[in-house]
């Protein structure tokens, strides 16, 4: 049996491509149009939703754009257009239209979809306050939770993640139970690691840490070996507390050493219980199989983990992110050519997957294939609103190719987009500094500092 400190639970990577019919059924917020135009618009929207159901997302996009001409302020059309873009993997465009829809008014489901895309693109600075709001306000909304649940592990909030997956297991008929069990297990394991880390800094913690170390050989019984000692030092320690009740107590007494020890043990036990329950109820679950691959990867058995990912690809080719996951594994091991090939395969299957494109361009930079990076990214930078990573990676390639002036031009264009990445200012500061434009460099440094404080 795996004890918690032998495994670092990874953030969920097998993203479900959402089909949110609950958005398409929303009442339309249309600008006034003529009866004939409104009839045409209704026909276009019906056809767009039929295209979405048929997974013809590019067709749906065109129809939603046509409807948007008639009703440019319609929050529903903006949201549906964003969803059609999201389903094509065009995260940057989806984020833009979700943001425009939310300017018309707050809708929890739209807010959750925006958060999901920020999460997919790794924009954790913007994501954290969004997830905090959802956790605070929307914990009974299963549709919202299902969209953002994986993101709580991405921002290193395992306790909140466990609470979210508990809610989904209990309250959602649509969220896959095997996925919820695996993610709940990961959340508990990560929570145990969080509490053990806090315990290691608490006064008088050595006997409890020794018990946790003993668990590697003796399992749960060894971990509980210091329960009598904890009961002596903590007025709040109760060995029969549930995990949720223990968390409630810890939130009121976050420095209590006995509670930290108890939660370290309970979290690990609950994590293992969820994985075993999934194994019993869903023995062929691809999420369970990926969990096994993740364990191998985290224990340093990269070749075996890669073999399991490849087997998953053969057995479950309909799972959208397996090639991407394999690429991440290769990338973490700095196997740049193999990682690049995995991301290329992901793009072959899903040509508009921006995450895979971003990682592929970084792999090519690591391999010093700067001309190839330029050829790969130049069409993408000509998009209406290119993602920030495109500008950053293309500028880096141009600089390496000896064209700093082109790098500056690319980054200045990125700076004019809404909410530019702080790295845009940092890279411009660097380029201005090496070219002797010190006034411009100081301005970019000030902008970088201001963006870092937000």
C-alpha positions in Angstrom: 0.0 0.0 0.0 1.3 3.5 -0.9 1.7 5.8 2.1 1.2 9.5 1.4 4.8 10.6 1.5 5.7 8.1 -1.2 3.5 9.8 -3.8 3.1 13.4 -4.9 -0.5 13.6 -6.2 -0.3 15.5 -9.5 -2.9 18.0 -10.6 -5.6 16.4 -12.8 -4.5 16.2 -16.4 -7.2 14.2 -18.2 -9.4 17.1 -18.8 -13.0 16.3 -19.8 -14.1 18.3 -22.8 -17.2 19.8 -21.4 -20.6 19.8 -23.2 -22.5 22.3 -21.2 -26.1 22.0 -22.4 -27.1 24.1 -19.4 -25.5 27.1 -21.1 -27.1 26.6 -24.4 -30.6 26.6 -22.8 -30.1 30.0 -21.2 -32.5 32.8 -22.1 -31.1 35.0 -24.8 -30.2 38.6 -24.0 -30.7 40.1 -27.5 -30.4 43.6 -28.6 -33.6 44.9 -30.4 -33.7 43.8 -34.0 -36.4 43.6 -36.6 -38.8 40.6 -36.6 -37.2 39.2 -39.7 -33.7 39.5 -38.4 -34.7 38.0 -35.0 -36.2 35.0 -36.8 -33.0 34.5 -38.8 -31.0 34.9 -35.6 -33.1 32.3 -33.8 -32.6 29.9 -36.8 -28.8 30.5 -36.6 -28.7 29.8 -32.9 -30.7 26.6 -33.2 -28.3 25.5 -36.0 -25.3 26.5 -33.9 -26.5 24.4 -30.9 -27.2 21.4 -33.2 -23.6 21.8 -34.5 -22.3 21.9 -30.9 -24.2 18.6 -30.2 -22.7 17.1 -33.3 -19.2 18.3 -32.2 -18.9 20.5 -35.2 -17.5 23.3 -33.2 -16.0 25.3 -36.1 -19.4 25.4 -37.7 -21.0 26.5 -34.5 -18.4 29.2 -34.1 -19.3 30.7 -37.5 -23.0 30.7 -36.7 -22.5 32.3 -33.3 -20.3 35.0 -34.8 -23.1 35.7 -37.3 -25.6 36.0 -34.4 -23.2 38.3 -32.5 -23.3 40.8 -35.4 -27.1 41.2 -34.7 -26.6 41.2 -30.9 -23.1 42.3 -30.0 -24.0 42.8 -26.3 -25.7 39.4 -25.8 -24.1 37.7 -22.9 -25.5 34.4 -24.0 -24.3 34.6 -27.5 -20.9 35.7 -26.3 -20.8 32.8 -23.8 -21.9 30.3 -26.5 -19.3 31.6 -28.9 -16.6 31.3 -26.2 -17.7 27.7 -25.5 -17.4 26.8 -29.2 -13.9 28.2 -29.2 -13.1 26.4 -25.9 -14.2 23.1 -27.4 -11.7 23.7 -30.3 -8.9 24.2 -27.8 -8.6 27.9 -28.6 -8.2 29.1 -25.0 -7.1 32.6 -25.6 -10.1 33.5 -27.8 -12.4 31.7 -25.4 -11.1 33.7 -22.5 -11.6 36.9 -24.3 -15.3 36.2 -25.1 -16.1 34.8 -21.7 -14.6 38.0 -20.2 -16.8 40.1 -22.6 -19.9 38.1 -21.6 -19.2 38.7 -17.9 -18.9 42.5 -18.5 -22.7 42.3 -19.2 -23.3 40.8 -15.8 -22.1 38.1 -13.5 -23.3 34.5 -14.4 -21.7 31.8 -12.2 -21.5 29.2 -15.0 -19.8 31.6 -17.4 -17.4 32.7 -14.6 -16.6 29.0 -14.0 -15.8 28.4 -17.6 -13.5 31.4 -17.7 -11.8 30.1 -14.6 -11.5 26.7 -16.2 -9.7 28.2 -19.2 -7.4 30.3 -17.1 -6.6 27.1 -15.3 -5.9 25.2 -18.5 -3.5 27.9 -19.6 -1.7 28.0 -16.2 -2.6 31.6 -15.4 -2.7 30.9 -11.6 -2.4 34.6 -10.5 -5.8 35.4 -12.1 -7.2 32.0 -11.2 -6.7 32.0 -7.4 -9.2 34.8 -6.5 -11.7 33.3 -9.0 -11.6 29.9 -7.3 -11.8 31.5 -3.9 -15.0 33.2 -4.9 -16.5 30.1 -6.4 -15.6 28.1 -3.2 -17.2 30.8 -1.1 -20.3 31.4 -3.1 -21.0 28.4 -5.4 -20.4 25.2 -3.4 -23.9 24.0 -4.0 -23.8 24.6 -7.7 -22.7 21.2 -9.1 -22.5 22.6 -12.7 -20.0 25.3 -11.5 -18.0 22.9 -9.4 -17.7 20.3 -12.2 -16.1 22.9 -14.4 -13.4 24.0 -11.9 -12.9 21.1 -9.6 -9.5 20.0 -11.0 -8.1 23.5 -10.6 -7.9 23.5 -6.8 -5.0 21.1 -6.9 -3.4 23.3 -9.6 -3.3 26.2 -7.2 -2.2 24.0 -4.3 -5.4 24.1 -2.3 -5.9 20.4 -1.6 -8.2 20.8 1.4 -10.7 22.9 -0.7 -10.2 20.3 -3.5 -11.2 17.5 -1.2 -14.3 19.4 -0.1 -15.3 20.1 -3.7 -14.9 16.5 -4.8 -16.9 15.3 -1.7 -19.7 17.6 -2.9 -19.5 16.3 -6.5 -19.6 12.6 -5.3 -22.6 13.3 -3.1 -24.5 15.8 -5.3 -23.7 15.3 -9.0 -25.3 12.6 -11.1 -23.4 13.8 -14.2 -19.8 14.0 -13.0 -18.0 10.6 -13.6 -17.9 8.8 -10.2 -14.6 7.1 -11.0 -12.9 10.4 -11.8 -14.4 12.0 -8.7 -13.0 9.1 -6.5 -9.5 9.4 -8.0 -9.5 13.1 -7.7 -10.8 12.9 -4.1 -8.1 10.4 -3.3 -5.4 12.7 -4.7 -6.9 15.7 -2.8 -6.7 13.8 0.5 -3.1 12.7 -0.2 -2.0 16.2 -1.0 -3.9 17.4 2.1 -1.9 14.9 4.1 1.3 16.3 2.7 0.2 19.8 3.5 -0.6 19.0 7.1 2.6 16.9 7.5 4.6 19.9 6.3 2.9 22.2 8.8 3.5 19.6 11.5 7.2 19.5 10.8 7.4 23.2 11.8 5.2 22.8 14.9 6.6 22.7 18.5 6.9 19.2 20.0 6.2 17.4 16.7 9.1 14.9 16.6 7.2 11.9 18.1 4.4 12.5 15.6 6.8 12.8 12.6 8.5 9.6 13.8 5.1 7.8 13.7 4.4 9.1 10.1 7.9 7.8 9.1 7.0 4.5 10.6 4.0 4.3 8.4 6.2 3.5 5.4 6.9 0.1 6.8 3.8 -0.5 9.0 1.1 1.4 7.1 -1.8 3.1 8.9 -1.2 1.3 12.2 2.3 2.7 12.4 1.0 6.2 11.6 -1.4 6.1 14.5 1.2 5.0 16.9 1.5 8.4 18.6 -2.2 8.9 19.1 -1.9 8.5 23.0 0.8 11.2 23.1 -1.3 13.5 20.9 -4.3 13.1 23.2 -2.1 14.3 26.1 -0.9 17.5 24.5 -4.0 18.6 22.6 -7.4 19.6 24.1 -8.9 19.2 20.6 -7.5 15.8 19.6 -10.1 13.1 19.3 -9.0 9.9 17.5 -12.5 9.2 16.2 -13.1 12.5 14.5 -14.0 12.4 10.8 -11.7 14.2 8.4 -14.3 17.0 7.8 -14.8 17.6 11.5 -11.0 17.6 12.1 -10.6 20.2 9.3 -13.3 22.4 10.9 -11.4 22.2 14.2 -8.1 22.9 12.6 -9.4 26.0 10.9 -10.3 27.3 14.4 -6.9 26.2 15.9 -4.4 26.1 13.0 -1.4 25.9 15.2 -2.5 22.9 17.3 0.2 20.2 16.9 -2.2 17.3 17.8 -4.7 18.3 15.1 -2.0 18.7 12.5 -0.8 15.1 13.3 -4.4 13.8 13.3 -5.1 15.4 9.9 -1.8 14.1 8.5 -3.0 10.5 9.3 -6.6 10.9 8.4 -5.8 12.5 5.1 -3.5 9.7 4.1 -5.9 7.0 5.2 -8.8 8.7 3.3 -6.7 9.1 0.2 -5.9 5.4 0.1 -9.5 4.5 0.9 -10.8 6.4 -2.2 -8.3 4.8 -4.5 -9.1 1.3 -3.2 -12.8 2.1 -3.5 -12.4 3.2 -7.1 -10.4 0.0 -7.8 -13.2 -2.1 -6.4 -16.1 -0.3 -8.1 -14.4 0.7 -11.4 -11.5 -1.7 -12.0 -11.1 -0.7 -15.7 -11.3 3.0 -15.1 -8.8 5.0 -17.3 -8.5 7.5 -14.5 -7.4 4.8 -12.1 -4.9 3.6 -14.7 -3.5 7.1 -15.1 -3.2 7.3 -11.3 -1.0 4.2 -11.4 1.1 5.8 -14.2 1.4 9.0 -12.1 2.5 7.0 -9.1 5.2 5.4 -11.2 6.3 8.8 -12.5 6.5 10.3 -9.1 8.5 7.4 -7.7 11.1 7.9 -10.5 10.0 5.1 -12.8 9.7 7.3 -15.8 10.0 4.5 -18.4 7.3 2.4 -16.8 5.1 5.4 -16.5 5.6 6.3 -20.1 4.7 2.7 -21.1 1.5 2.9 -19.1 0.6 6.2 -20.8 1.2 4.7 -24.2 -0.9 1.7 -23.2 -3.7 4.0 -22.2 -3.4 5.7 -25.6 -4.0 2.3 -27.2 -6.9 1.3 -24.9 -8.6 4.7 -24.6 -7.8 6.8 -27.7 -10.9 8.9 -27.1 -9.4 10.5 -24.0 -8.3 13.8 -25.2 -5.2 14.6 -23.1 -3.2 11.4 -23.0 -0.6 12.5 -25.5 -0.4 15.8 -23.7 0.2 14.0 -20.4 2.9 11.9 -22.0 4.6 15.1 -23.3 4.5 16.6 -19.8 6.2 13.5 -18.4 8.9 13.6 -21.1 9.3 17.4 -20.5 9.8 17.0 -16.8 12.6 14.5 -17.5 14.1 17.0 -20.0 13.7 14.5 -22.8 13.1 17.3 -25.2 12.8 15.5 -28.5 10.5 12.8 -27.1 8.4 15.5 -25.4 8.2 17.5 -28.6 7.0 14.4 -30.5 4.3 13.8 -27.9 3.0 17.4 -28.2 3.1 17.1 -32.0 0.9 14.0 -31.8 -1.5 15.9 -29.5 -1.6 18.7 -32.1 -2.2 16.2 -34.9 -5.2 14.9 -33.0 -6.4 18.4 -31.7 -4.9 21.0 -34.0 -6.0 24.0 -32.0 -4.8 22.8 -28.6 -2.9 25.9 -27.4 -1.4 24.1 -24.4 0.3 21.5 -26.6 1.5 24.3 -29.0 2.9 26.3 -26.1 4.8 23.3 -24.8 6.0 22.3 -28.2 7.4 25.7 -28.8 9.2 25.6 -25.5 10.7 22.2 -26.3 12.0 23.6 -29.6 13.6 26.5 -27.8 15.3 24.1 -25.4 16.6 22.2 -28.5 17.8 25.6 -29.9 15.6 25.1 -33.0 14.9 28.9 -33.2 14.1 29.1 -36.9 11.6 26.3 -36.5 10.0 28.1 -33.6 9.7 31.2 -35.7 8.1 29.3 -38.6 5.7 27.6 -36.1 4.6 30.7 -34.3 4.5 33.4 -37.0 1.0 32.3 -38.2 -0.2 32.3 -34.6 1.1 35.8 -33.8 -1.0 37.1 -36.7 -4.2 36.1 -34.9 -6.7 38.8 -33.8 -5.7 38.4 -30.2 -2.7 36.0 -29.9 -2.0 34.4 -26.6 0.8 36.0 -24.6 2.9 32.8 -24.7 3.1 33.1 -28.5 4.6 36.6 -28.3 7.0 35.7 -25.5 8.3 32.5 -27.2 8.5 34.1 -30.7 10.4 37.1 -29.3 12.8 34.8 -27.5 13.4 32.9 -30.8 14.0 36.2 -32.7 16.4 37.4 -30.1 18.4 34.1 -30.3 18.4 34.5 -34.1 20.1 37.9 -33.7 17.1 40.0 -34.4 16.4 41.9 -31.1 14.5 44.7 -33.0 12.0 42.1 -34.2 11.7 40.8 -30.6 11.0 44.3 -29.3 8.3 44.8 -32.0 6.6 41.5 -31.0 6.6 42.3 -27.3 5.4 45.9 -27.8 2.4 44.5 -29.7 1.8 42.1 -26.7 2.0 45.0 -24.3 -0.9 46.7 -26.1 -3.2 43.8 -25.4 -5.4 43.8 -22.3 -3.7 42.7 -19.1 -0.2 41.9 -20.6 1.8 39.3 -18.8 4.4 40.8 -16.5 7.1 38.8 -18.3 6.4 41.0 -21.4 7.6 44.0 -19.4 10.6 42.0 -18.0 11.7 40.8 -21.5 11.3 44.3 -22.9 13.4 45.7 -20.0 16.1 43.2 -20.9 16.1 44.0 -24.6 16.1 47.8 -24.0 18.9 47.4 -21.6 21.2 45.5 -23.9 20.5 48.0 -26.7 21.3 51.0 -24.5 17.7 52.3 -24.3 17.9 52.9 -20.6 14.9 55.2 -20.2 12.7 52.7 -21.9 14.3 49.9 -19.8 13.5 51.9 -16.6 9.9 52.3 -17.7 9.5 48.6 -18.3 11.0 47.8 -15.0 8.5 50.0 -13.3 5.7 48.3 -15.2 7.1 44.9 -14.3 7.2 45.9 -10.6 3.7 47.2 -10.6 2.4 44.0 -12.4 4.2 41.8 -9.8 2.5 43.5 -6.9 -1.0 42.9 -8.3 
